[in-house]
Amino acid sequence: MFTNNNLPLDELESIGIDVRSVIGKLKAQQVETPSWGYGNSGTRFNVFQDKGAARNIWEKIEDAALVNKLTGVSPSIAIHIPWDKVNDYKALIDYAKDRGMRIGAVNPNLFQDEDYKLGSITHANPNIRKKAFDHLQECVDVIHEVGSNLLSFWLADGTNYPGQDSIRLRKNRMEDVLEKVYKMLPKHVGLLIEYKFFEPAFYLTDIPDWGFSYSLCSKLGPQAKVLVDIGHHAHGTNIEQIIAFLIDENRLGGIHFNDRKYADDDLISGSINPLELFLIFHEIVDAEKDKYGKESAQSIAFMIDQNFNIERKVEGMIQTIINIQTAYAKALIVNSEALRRAQEQGDILAANRELMHAFETDVRPLLSVMREELGIDPDPIRAYRDSGHAERTAKERGLS
């Protein structure tokens, strides 16, 4: 707990940082949490049960509402169909609204059906492609019912062996289905196309990187944008450069926040590489300083996509948001004028020092003030542990 918030805030003001503006932007930030992050899910080898984890979409919304109450910045929950399918979506909307929540992005599932073993929208069999298209159409219908504005799309399609299928024909089939889906979307609904460097296919993945996704989006139209998942890249990939490029092209639709040490995206965002998370937010904040960049950067959907394997689900979600807020706060206090001046003068070390000074600054006092102004506990993790939620849900829900 910070008892003297004024000293570090005064120090920031002394170097030209508009503290009130920074706090205002922190309060306005919104981070969407995923329904699948609240239920029991596991590694590729086992599901380690979290006693009290949400068992259905109703309990997922309950947990997400608590996360929003404790953080103040997560009023929407992404859903996955058919995992979160219900018979009465009006009841679901009302249930969420009563808890201060709304339904966010709708995510299709084209990877858990036996028919999709050799692909879904890229499959050689037109009947399988039709089945996949029908599911995507169903998700568009769900978007209408829940009032969502995003169809968030990840494709697991790929092949395991050379010669298994025609690479070009798979591309053509995929483009054909996506074009039909795009034409179904209302004008206010965006299509986010995710990608994954590898897995589950072992030879090729049909959308393996941001360039493939960018090409598809460019062909489809302005409502289609790239969804950057921080964990879906080869080691050493400069993700902040991808972020900057896509913002400049007005093709960055969203970011899936997570972290990883080796592969995939199963760790709490900022837990392994907090510098990378800060640099990503720096590119976003920097882009907001010009008219075109501001419009593009402010349209980005911030979404969490993590698989809590051994952590408590709700605690893991809260800590993720704290780490995202921390990175964003540090990006907001970068002395942009001094940074630009050093860049224009070719002073490499001075420019780097400006960025690192912001990264190394303790912004917890800023976040503490922001939370107090929102009327929430300055320490959301402590507040969660004091709430008794974990003990109550463990008793009520047991093991799923």
WOLINRA-V498557 format. One record per backbone hydrogen bond with DSSP energy under -0.5 kcal/mol. CO is the residue of the C=O (numbers start at 1). NH is the residue of the N-H. E is the energy in kcal/mol with one decimal. If there is no record, write none. Layout:
co->CO nh->NH e->E
co->CO nh->NH e->E
//
This chain:
co->1 nh->3 e->-0.6
co->5 nh->9 e->-1.4
co->6 nh->10 e->-3.2
co->7 nh->11 e->-2.1
co->8 nh->12 e->-1.8
co->9 nh->13 e->-2.2
co->10 nh->14 e->-2.0
co->11 nh->15 e->-0.6
co->12 nh->15 e->-1.0
co->12 nh->17 e->-2.1
co->13 nh->16 e->-1.7
co->17 nh->19 e->-1.4
co->18 nh->22 e->-2.2
co->19 nh->23 e->-2.7
co->20 nh->24 e->-2.1
co->21 nh->25 e->-2.1
co->22 nh->26 e->-2.2
co->23 nh->27 e->-2.2
co->24 nh->28 e->-1.4
co->25 nh->29 e->-1.1
co->32 nh->304 e->-2.7
co->33 nh->78 e->-2.5
co->34 nh->37 e->-1.3
co->35 nh->38 e->-1.7
co->38 nh->54 e->-1.8
co->46 nh->43 e->-1.8
co->46 nh->48 e->-0.6
co->47 nh->49 e->-0.7
co->49 nh->51 e->-0.8
co->50 nh->53 e->-2.5
co->54 nh->40 e->-0.5
co->56 nh->60 e->-2.1
co->57 nh->61 e->-2.3
co->58 nh->62 e->-1.8
co->59 nh->63 e->-2.3
co->60 nh->64 e->-2.7
co->61 nh->65 e->-2.5
co->62 nh->66 e->-1.4
co->63 nh->67 e->-2.2
co->64 nh->68 e->-2.4
co->65 nh->69 e->-2.3
co->66 nh->70 e->-2.1
co->67 nh->71 e->-1.8
co->68 nh->72 e->-3.0
co->73 nh->31 e->-2.9
co->75 nh->102 e->-1.6
co->76 nh->33 e->-1.7
co->77 nh->104 e->-2.9
co->78 nh->35 e->-2.2
co->79 nh->107 e->-2.4
co->80 nh->84 e->-3.6
co->82 nh->85 e->-1.7
co->87 nh->89 e->-0.5
co->88 nh->92 e->-1.3
co->89 nh->93 e->-2.6
co->90 nh->94 e->-2.4
co->91 nh->95 e->-2.5
co->92 nh->96 e->-2.4
co->93 nh->97 e->-3.0
co->94 nh->98 e->-2.5
co->95 nh->99 e->-0.5
co->96 nh->99 e->-1.3
co->96 nh->101 e->-2.9
co->97 nh->100 e->-1.9
co->102 nh->77 e->-2.0
co->105 nh->79 e->-2.5
co->105 nh->107 e->-0.5
co->106 nh->108 e->-0.5
co->106 nh->152 e->-2.2
co->107 nh->81 e->-2.8
co->108 nh->110 e->-0.5
co->113 nh->116 e->-2.1
co->114 nh->117 e->-1.5
co->116 nh->119 e->-1.4
co->120 nh->123 e->-0.8
co->124 nh->126 e->-0.6
co->125 nh->128 e->-0.6
co->125 nh->129 e->-1.9
co->126 nh->130 e->-2.2
co->127 nh->131 e->-1.9
co->128 nh->132 e->-2.3
co->129 nh->133 e->-2.7
co->130 nh->134 e->-2.7
co->131 nh->135 e->-1.7
co->132 nh->136 e->-2.0
co->133 nh->137 e->-2.6
co->134 nh->138 e->-2.2
co->135 nh->139 e->-2.0
co->136 nh->140 e->-1.9
co->137 nh->141 e->-2.1
co->138 nh->142 e->-2.1
co->139 nh->143 e->-2.1
co->140 nh->144 e->-1.8
co->141 nh->145 e->-1.9
co->142 nh->146 e->-2.7
co->143 nh->147 e->-1.4
co->143 nh->148 e->-1.4
co->149 nh->190 e->-2.8
co->150 nh->106 e->-2.4
co->150 nh->152 e->-0.6
co->151 nh->153 e->-0.6
co->151 nh->192 e->-2.7
co->152 nh->108 e->-0.7
co->152 nh->154 e->-0.5
co->153 nh->194 e->-3.2
co->154 nh->156 e->-0.5
co->157 nh->206 e->-2.3
co->159 nh->203 e->-2.4
co->159 nh->204 e->-2.0
co->161 nh->164 e->-1.9
co->166 nh->170 e->-2.0
co->167 nh->171 e->-1.8
co->168 nh->172 e->-2.4
co->169 nh->173 e->-2.7
co->170 nh->174 e->-2.3
co->171 nh->175 e->-2.5
co->172 nh->176 e->-2.1
co->173 nh->177 e->-2.1
co->174 nh->178 e->-2.6
co->175 nh->179 e->-2.2
co->176 nh->180 e->-1.4
co->177 nh->181 e->-2.3
co->178 nh->182 e->-2.8
co->179 nh->183 e->-1.8
co->180 nh->184 e->-0.8
co->181 nh->184 e->-1.0
co->181 nh->185 e->-0.7
co->182 nh->185 e->-1.1
co->186 nh->189 e->-1.8
co->190 nh->151 e->-2.7
co->190 nh->192 e->-0.6
co->191 nh->193 e->-0.6
co->191 nh->225 e->-2.7
co->192 nh->153 e->-3.3
co->192 nh->194 e->-0.7
co->193 nh->227 e->-2.2
co->201 nh->199 e->-1.4
co->204 nh->159 e->-1.9
co->205 nh->208 e->-0.6
co->207 nh->196 e->-2.1
co->209 nh->213 e->-1.8
co->210 nh->214 e->-3.0
co->211 nh->215 e->-2.2
co->212 nh->216 e->-2.2
co->213 nh->217 e->-2.6
co->214 nh->218 e->-2.4
co->215 nh->219 e->-1.7
co->216 nh->220 e->-2.0
co->217 nh->221 e->-2.3
co->221 nh->224 e->-1.7
co->223 nh->191 e->-2.6
co->223 nh->225 e->-0.5
co->225 nh->193 e->-2.5
co->226 nh->228 e->-0.7
co->226 nh->253 e->-2.2
co->226 nh->254 e->-1.5
co->227 nh->229 e->-0.6
co->228 nh->230 e->-0.6
co->228 nh->256 e->-2.8
co->229 nh->232 e->-1.9
co->234 nh->237 e->-1.9
co->237 nh->239 e->-1.5
co->238 nh->242 e->-1.4
co->239 nh->243 e->-2.5
co->240 nh->244 e->-2.3
co->241 nh->245 e->-2.6
co->242 nh->246 e->-2.6
co->243 nh->247 e->-2.3
co->244 nh->248 e->-2.2
co->245 nh->249 e->-1.6
co->246 nh->251 e->-3.2
co->246 nh->252 e->-0.7
co->247 nh->250 e->-1.5
co->251 nh->226 e->-3.0
co->251 nh->253 e->-0.9
co->253 nh->301 e->-2.2
co->254 nh->228 e->-2.3
co->255 nh->257 e->-0.7
co->255 nh->303 e->-2.6
co->256 nh->230 e->-2.1
co->257 nh->305 e->-2.1
co->259 nh->267 e->-2.2
co->267 nh->259 e->-1.5
co->268 nh->271 e->-2.3
co->273 nh->277 e->-1.6
co->274 nh->278 e->-2.3
co->275 nh->279 e->-2.6
co->276 nh->280 e->-2.2
co->277 nh->281 e->-1.9
co->278 nh->282 e->-2.3
co->279 nh->283 e->-1.8
co->280 nh->284 e->-1.5
co->281 nh->285 e->-2.9
co->282 nh->286 e->-2.9
co->283 nh->287 e->-1.8
co->284 nh->288 e->-1.1
co->286 nh->289 e->-1.4
co->287 nh->290 e->-1.3
co->290 nh->294 e->-2.8
co->291 nh->295 e->-1.7
co->292 nh->296 e->-1.8
co->293 nh->297 e->-3.1
co->294 nh->298 e->-2.4
co->296 nh->299 e->-0.9
co->297 nh->300 e->-1.3
co->300 nh->302 e->-0.6
co->301 nh->255 e->-2.5
co->301 nh->303 e->-0.7
co->302 nh->32 e->-3.1
co->303 nh->257 e->-3.1
co->306 nh->308 e->-0.7
co->307 nh->309 e->-1.0
co->312 nh->316 e->-2.5
co->313 nh->317 e->-2.1
co->314 nh->318 e->-2.4
co->315 nh->319 e->-2.6
co->316 nh->320 e->-1.9
co->317 nh->321 e->-2.0
co->318 nh->322 e->-2.3
co->319 nh->323 e->-2.4
co->320 nh->324 e->-2.3
co->321 nh->325 e->-2.9
co->322 nh->326 e->-2.4
co->323 nh->327 e->-2.2
co->324 nh->328 e->-2.4
co->325 nh->329 e->-2.7
co->326 nh->330 e->-2.1
co->327 nh->331 e->-1.9
co->328 nh->332 e->-2.0
co->329 nh->333 e->-1.0
co->331 nh->334 e->-1.0
co->334 nh->336 e->-1.7
co->335 nh->339 e->-2.4
co->336 nh->340 e->-2.8
co->337 nh->341 e->-2.2
co->338 nh->342 e->-2.2
co->339 nh->343 e->-2.3
co->340 nh->344 e->-2.7
co->341 nh->345 e->-1.7
co->342 nh->347 e->-2.5
co->343 nh->346 e->-0.9
co->346 nh->348 e->-1.5
co->347 nh->351 e->-2.2
co->348 nh->352 e->-2.3
co->349 nh->353 e->-2.6
co->350 nh->354 e->-1.9
co->351 nh->355 e->-1.7
co->352 nh->356 e->-2.6
co->353 nh->357 e->-2.4
co->354 nh->358 e->-1.5
co->355 nh->359 e->-2.2
co->356 nh->360 e->-2.4
co->357 nh->361 e->-0.6
co->358 nh->361 e->-0.8
co->361 nh->363 e->-0.9
co->363 nh->367 e->-2.2
co->364 nh->368 e->-2.5
co->365 nh->369 e->-2.2
co->366 nh->370 e->-2.4
co->367 nh->371 e->-2.4
co->368 nh->372 e->-2.3
co->369 nh->373 e->-2.3
co->370 nh->374 e->-1.3
co->371 nh->375 e->-0.5
co->371 nh->376 e->-2.7
co->372 nh->375 e->-0.9
co->378 nh->380 e->-0.5
co->379 nh->383 e->-2.4
co->380 nh->384 e->-2.3
co->381 nh->385 e->-2.4
co->382 nh->386 e->-2.2
co->383 nh->387 e->-1.0
co->384 nh->387 e->-0.6
co->384 nh->388 e->-0.6
co->384 nh->389 e->-0.6
co->385 nh->388 e->-0.5
co->388 nh->392 e->-2.5
co->389 nh->393 e->-2.9
co->390 nh->394 e->-1.9
co->391 nh->395 e->-1.6
co->392 nh->396 e->-2.5
co->393 nh->397 e->-3.2
co->393 nh->398 e->-0.9
co->394 nh->398 e->-0.8
co->398 nh->52 e->-2.6
//
